[in-house]
């Protein structure tokens, strides 16, 4: 069994962890914002109320960011699933990269930051521009 690229594995794990951390931070910020907004509403001077449209605008912005993060996560999943369907055809084919590394593809590893082709000589090639497949 050959090992392809531990650096790519670490990069993929870091990116997945970063997305998870962003989601968790957004949830904390969103909950903090809601608590702050409720506290403001409870303690505001009835003779000088705060601008409700500004509060709703801030709430809508947080909601949009949350939806964008969820959409990106779903798109990443879809792209990964599509990649698995397309890379199956590369196994058994010969690839050469721009550095002259060449070999027959034995396995394919898909990460969030790219696809690594595991060659029969134990090396890995990042699938992208400059790759020749025959």
trRosetta pair geometry for C-beta under 8 A, 3 or more apart (Angstrom, degrees):
i j d omega theta_ij theta_ji phi_ij phi_ji
2 106 7.1 93 29 68 128 144
2 107 7.8 -179 60 26 102 121
2 118 5.8 153 85 -174 119 115
2 119 7.9 -78 111 69 166 50
2 122 4.4 -157 -135 -121 124 63
3 6 6.9 -1 168 -44 117 93
3 122 7.6 21 46 -164 59 87
4 8 7.3 -44 114 44 104 129
4 107 7.4 -118 -58 82 131 111
4 109 5.7 -174 53 9 159 141
4 116 5.1 120 153 136 138 136
4 118 4.5 -89 -87 -94 118 97
4 124 3.8 91 -170 -80 86 131
5 8 4.0 46 110 12 120 112
5 9 6.7 160 100 -14 67 83
5 109 7.6 -168 39 68 96 142
5 116 5.2 -143 23 -128 128 155
5 124 4.4 -107 -38 67 106 161
6 9 5.3 -51 -149 36 42 116
6 10 6.3 44 153 -20 70 102
7 10 5.7 -53 -150 36 32 110
7 11 6.3 34 150 -20 65 105
8 11 5.6 -52 -145 36 34 113
8 12 6.3 36 154 -20 65 104
8 109 7.3 116 106 106 133 125
8 111 5.4 -169 161 -2 97 159
8 113 7.1 -148 -153 72 80 107
8 114 6.7 -89 -143 67 120 104
8 116 5.4 138 85 -50 170 136
8 124 7.5 -123 5 134 141 153
8 126 7.5 176 -92 -93 137 101
9 12 5.8 -54 -150 35 30 111
9 13 6.4 28 153 -17 64 107
9 109 7.8 -46 -76 161 88 143
9 111 6.9 -140 -98 -94 38 133
10 13 5.7 -55 -147 38 32 111
10 14 6.2 34 154 -21 66 106
11 14 5.7 -53 -146 36 31 112
11 15 6.4 29 156 -19 64 105
11 111 6.8 73 84 153 93 147
11 113 5.2 -59 130 31 120 148
12 15 5.9 -55 -148 35 30 109
12 16 6.4 28 155 -16 64 107
12 111 3.4 -108 -80 -157 131 110
12 112 5.0 136 -139 21 79 86
12 113 6.0 -137 -82 16 69 93
13 16 5.8 -56 -146 39 31 110
13 17 6.1 31 154 -18 65 109
14 17 5.6 -57 -146 40 30 112
14 18 6.2 36 152 -25 65 105
15 18 5.5 -50 -147 32 32 115
15 19 6.7 33 154 -18 63 100
15 112 4.7 -145 94 83 138 137
15 113 5.9 156 -26 -43 155 105
16 19 5.9 -51 -152 33 33 110
16 20 6.5 33 150 -17 63 106
16 112 6.2 164 -57 -18 83 147
17 20 5.5 -55 -148 38 34 113
17 21 6.1 35 153 -21 67 106
18 21 5.6 -52 -144 36 31 111
18 22 6.3 34 154 -22 64 103
19 22 5.7 -50 -148 33 31 113
19 23 6.5 32 152 -18 63 104
19 69 7.6 154 -164 -164 83 95
19 72 7.5 -145 -136 110 119 116
19 73 6.4 136 171 -93 132 93
19 76 7.7 -61 -106 1 167 165
20 23 5.8 -55 -152 35 31 111
20 24 6.4 28 152 -16 66 107
21 24 5.7 -55 -146 39 33 110
21 25 6.1 32 155 -19 67 107
22 25 5.8 -55 -144 38 29 109
22 26 6.2 32 155 -21 64 106
22 69 6.2 -162 121 -128 112 130
23 26 5.8 -54 -148 35 29 112
23 27 6.5 30 153 -20 63 105
23 69 5.6 162 -92 153 79 139
23 70 8.0 93 -117 -71 113 66
23 73 7.6 30 -71 -58 133 140
24 27 5.7 -54 -151 34 32 112
24 28 6.5 31 152 -17 65 104
25 28 5.6 -53 -149 37 34 111
25 29 6.2 31 153 -15 67 107
26 29 5.7 -56 -145 42 31 109
26 30 5.9 34 155 -23 67 109
26 62 7.7 152 -170 -163 90 84
26 65 6.2 -155 -136 121 127 111
26 66 5.7 159 152 -94 133 77
26 69 6.1 -157 1 -7 165 161
27 30 5.6 -52 -141 36 28 113
27 31 6.3 25 159 -15 63 107
27 66 7.9 92 -77 -117 61 113
28 31 6.0 -58 -147 39 27 107
28 32 6.2 27 154 -18 64 110
29 32 5.6 -55 -144 39 30 112
29 33 6.2 34 155 -23 65 105
29 62 7.1 -156 117 -131 99 116
30 33 5.7 -52 -149 33 28 113
30 34 6.6 28 153 -17 62 104
30 62 5.0 141 -111 173 86 129
30 66 6.3 38 -77 -67 148 130
31 34 5.7 -52 -149 35 33 111
31 35 6.4 32 153 -17 65 105
32 35 5.7 -55 -149 38 32 111
32 36 6.2 32 153 -19 66 108
33 36 5.7 -56 -146 38 30 111
33 37 6.2 31 155 -21 65 107
33 58 6.9 -152 -167 141 129 113
33 59 7.2 166 136 -98 125 66
33 62 5.8 -161 59 -68 163 159
34 37 5.7 -52 -144 36 30 111
34 38 6.4 28 157 -17 64 106
34 59 7.8 77 -89 -117 75 103
35 38 5.9 -56 -148 37 30 108
35 39 6.3 30 154 -19 64 108
36 39 5.7 -56 -148 37 30 112
36 40 6.3 33 153 -21 65 105
37 40 5.7 -52 -149 34 31 113
37 41 6.4 29 154 -19 64 106
37 55 5.7 118 -138 -159 114 116
37 58 7.7 -179 -83 86 123 125
37 59 7.0 30 -78 -70 166 110
38 41 5.7 -54 -147 36 32 111
38 42 6.3 32 155 -19 65 106
39 42 5.8 -55 -147 36 30 110
39 43 6.1 -1 164 6 65 116
40 43 6.4 -78 -142 52 23 91
40 44 5.9 40 162 -52 66 103
40 50 6.3 6 155 -14 119 158
40 55 7.6 -165 87 -103 140 131
41 44 6.1 -36 -137 1 26 116
41 50 7.6 -98 -91 34 60 124
41 55 8.0 79 -65 -140 103 167
44 48 7.5 -126 173 88 93 69
44 49 5.8 72 136 -130 136 56
44 50 5.4 -104 -119 -15 148 97
45 48 4.5 24 84 45 119 89
45 49 7.4 -135 81 -68 62 40
46 49 6.8 6 -148 -64 34 88
49 52 7.4 -5 144 -41 118 92
50 54 7.3 -98 158 57 96 114
50 55 6.5 77 118 -39 123 121
51 54 4.3 61 97 5 112 111
51 55 7.1 165 96 -10 62 83
52 55 5.6 -56 -153 38 40 112
52 56 6.2 36 153 -17 71 107
53 56 5.7 -55 -145 40 33 110
53 57 6.2 40 153 -26 65 105
54 57 5.5 -51 -147 33 31 116
54 58 6.6 32 154 -17 63 103
55 58 5.9 -54 -152 35 32 109
55 59 6.4 31 151 -17 65 107
56 59 5.5 -53 -145 39 35 113
56 60 6.2 38 154 -22 67 105
57 60 5.7 -53 -147 35 30 112
57 61 6.5 33 152 -22 63 103
58 61 5.6 -51 -150 31 33 113
58 62 6.7 32 153 -16 64 102
59 62 5.9 -53 -153 35 33 110
59 63 6.4 33 150 -19 64 108
60 63 5.5 -55 -148 38 33 115
60 64 6.3 36 153 -23 66 104
61 64 5.7 -52 -148 33 31 112
61 65 6.6 30 155 -17 64 104
62 65 5.9 -56 -150 36 32 110
62 66 6.4 33 153 -20 65 107
63 66 5.7 -55 -149 36 31 114
63 67 6.4 30 154 -17 65 106
64 67 5.8 -55 -147 38 31 110
64 68 6.3 34 153 -22 65 106
65 68 5.6 -52 -147 34 32 113
65 69 6.6 33 154 -19 64 103
66 69 5.9 -54 -152 33 31 110
66 70 6.6 26 152 -13 64 107
67 70 5.7 -57 -148 40 34 110
67 71 6.1 36 153 -22 67 107
68 71 5.6 -53 -144 36 31 113
68 72 6.4 34 155 -20 64 104
69 72 5.8 -52 -148 35 30 112
69 73 6.5 33 153 -20 62 106
70 73 5.7 -53 -151 34 33 115
70 74 6.5 29 153 -15 65 105
71 74 5.8 -58 -150 38 32 108
71 75 6.3 33 153 -19 67 107
72 75 5.6 -54 -145 37 32 112
72 76 6.4 37 155 -22 65 103
73 76 5.8 -51 -150 31 30 113
73 77 6.7 30 151 -17 61 104
74 77 5.6 -52 -152 35 35 114
74 78 6.5 36 151 -19 66 104
75 78 5.6 -53 -148 37 35 112
75 79 6.3 34 155 -19 67 105
76 79 5.9 -55 -146 37 30 110
76 80 6.4 32 155 -20 63 106
76 112 6.3 1 -160 -131 122 104
77 80 5.8 -55 -149 35 30 112
77 81 6.4 28 154 -17 64 107
78 81 5.8 -57 -149 37 31 111
78 82 6.3 30 154 -18 66 106
79 82 5.6 -53 -146 37 32 111
79 83 6.3 38 153 -25 65 105
80 83 5.6 -52 -149 31 31 115
80 84 6.8 35 153 -22 63 100
80 110 6.0 137 -146 132 82 133
80 112 7.5 -41 -76 -94 115 64
81 84 5.9 -49 -154 27 33 112
81 85 7.0 30 151 -15 61 104
82 85 5.8 -58 -158 35 37 111
82 86 6.5 22 153 -11 69 112
83 86 5.9 -67 -146 42 33 104
83 87 5.9 21 165 -18 72 114
83 110 5.0 131 116 -128 136 145
83 115 6.3 -163 -171 -78 130 128
84 87 6.5 -58 -133 35 24 103
84 88 7.3 44 164 -40 56 96
84 110 6.5 -101 -70 0 73 154
85 88 6.8 -46 -168 2 27 114
86 89 6.9 -51 178 20 47 108
87 90 5.2 -41 -167 18 65 120
87 91 7.8 75 145 -30 74 84
87 108 4.4 168 150 166 132 166
87 110 6.8 -170 3 -63 157 113
87 115 6.3 -157 -93 -161 143 146
87 127 7.7 -113 -113 -47 114 169
88 91 6.4 -39 -169 8 44 111
88 108 7.7 -118 -77 26 36 145
89 93 7.5 27 141 -20 66 134
90 93 5.4 -91 -161 37 49 120
90 95 7.4 17 -168 -53 108 125
90 105 5.0 -29 142 90 89 170
90 108 6.0 93 71 -73 123 131
90 117 6.4 -97 145 -116 138 119
90 127 7.8 -56 -116 -100 167 135
90 133 6.8 -77 -128 -138 92 137
91 105 5.3 -119 -115 110 37 105
91 106 7.0 34 -144 -164 87 15
91 107 7.1 23 -109 -94 107 27
91 108 6.6 -100 -64 -20 91 106
92 104 6.6 -12 -152 -177 29 106
92 105 6.6 -42 13 67 24 86
93 104 7.1 168 88 -147 20 69
93 105 5.6 10 56 21 69 116
93 133 5.5 31 138 -172 134 95
93 134 6.7 169 -177 78 94 34
94 102 6.7 19 -180 -176 98 95
94 103 7.0 -152 -142 118 72 19
94 104 5.4 -44 -90 -92 68 65
94 105 7.7 -161 -92 -8 19 79
94 133 7.4 149 83 -156 49 49
94 134 5.0 -23 68 65 100 88
95 102 6.9 -168 95 -140 46 58
95 103 6.9 -14 56 62 77 58
95 105 5.9 59 -4 -51 116 102
95 117 5.7 36 36 110 160 160
95 119 7.2 -122 55 -91 102 108
95 125 5.7 -162 113 70 130 157
95 131 5.8 -15 -166 -173 111 102
95 132 6.7 150 -157 79 55 53
95 133 5.2 -17 -101 -100 82 70
95 134 7.8 167 -84 20 36 66
96 100 7.0 -23 -169 -147 100 29
96 101 7.0 163 -150 83 54 46
96 102 4.1 -9 -100 -98 87 96
96 131 7.3 151 77 -159 43 54
96 132 4.5 -11 58 57 94 106
96 134 7.8 14 2 4 102 106
97 100 7.3 -40 73 24 70 20
97 101 4.9 9 35 53 108 95
97 102 7.7 -154 15 -70 63 55
97 125 4.9 -168 -45 -144 123 117
97 126 7.6 69 -112 48 140 67
97 130 6.0 46 -166 122 69 100
97 131 5.6 -27 -103 -102 68 71
97 132 7.8 -166 -80 19 21 75
98 130 3.7 -37 -42 179 116 128
98 131 7.8 -73 -27 -64 77 43
101 119 7.5 -158 158 -11 102 161
101 123 5.6 -125 -165 130 126 153
101 125 5.8 -180 102 -87 124 107
102 119 7.8 143 137 -141 27 150
103 119 3.1 78 87 -172 138 127
103 120 5.1 -163 180 39 110 77
103 121 4.5 -127 -100 8 140 104
103 123 6.3 146 1 52 146 103
103 125 7.7 177 43 -20 100 123
104 119 6.5 115 59 -156 38 75
104 120 4.5 23 58 -11 91 125
105 108 6.8 22 -180 -63 121 87
105 117 4.9 -64 -117 -172 108 110
105 118 7.0 91 -157 67 65 53
105 119 6.4 -55 -95 -99 42 58
105 120 7.9 -46 -8 -28 5 81
106 118 5.2 -68 65 106 90 95
106 119 6.5 93 5 -172 94 14
106 120 5.2 122 -44 -76 116 65
107 117 7.8 157 86 -164 46 46
107 118 3.9 2 60 49 89 129
108 115 6.3 -7 -172 -176 99 106
108 116 7.3 154 -159 82 49 52
108 117 5.9 -21 -106 -110 74 61
108 118 6.9 -138 -67 15 26 86
109 115 7.1 160 83 -159 48 57
109 116 4.5 -10 61 60 101 102
109 118 6.5 73 -11 -34 101 106
109 124 7.8 -31 34 -137 121 128
110 115 5.0 -19 -107 -108 69 86
110 116 7.9 -160 -75 25 27 68
111 114 5.9 7 63 57 98 56
111 115 7.2 180 26 -85 68 35
111 116 7.0 39 -1 -8 109 101
114 126 5.3 -1 153 -155 143 103
114 127 6.8 170 178 52 90 75
114 128 6.7 -41 -141 -50 118 118
115 126 7.3 119 75 -160 50 56
115 127 4.1 -17 81 35 104 125
116 124 4.7 -4 -175 -174 112 121
116 125 7.1 142 -159 68 61 36
116 126 6.0 -37 -100 -96 66 56
116 127 7.3 -146 -84 -5 15 86
117 124 6.7 149 71 -159 47 63
117 125 4.7 -21 57 62 103 91
117 126 7.8 -171 14 -82 81 7
117 127 5.7 98 -30 -57 104 96
118 124 5.7 -28 -99 -102 55 84
119 122 7.0 -36 80 35 83 22
119 123 5.0 -3 46 65 123 77
119 124 6.9 -168 5 -89 87 29
119 125 6.4 64 -39 -8 115 103
125 131 6.6 121 151 -117 124 115
126 131 8.0 -135 93 -64 54 126
127 131 5.9 -37 -140 -19 52 170
128 131 6.2 112 58 -14 39 117
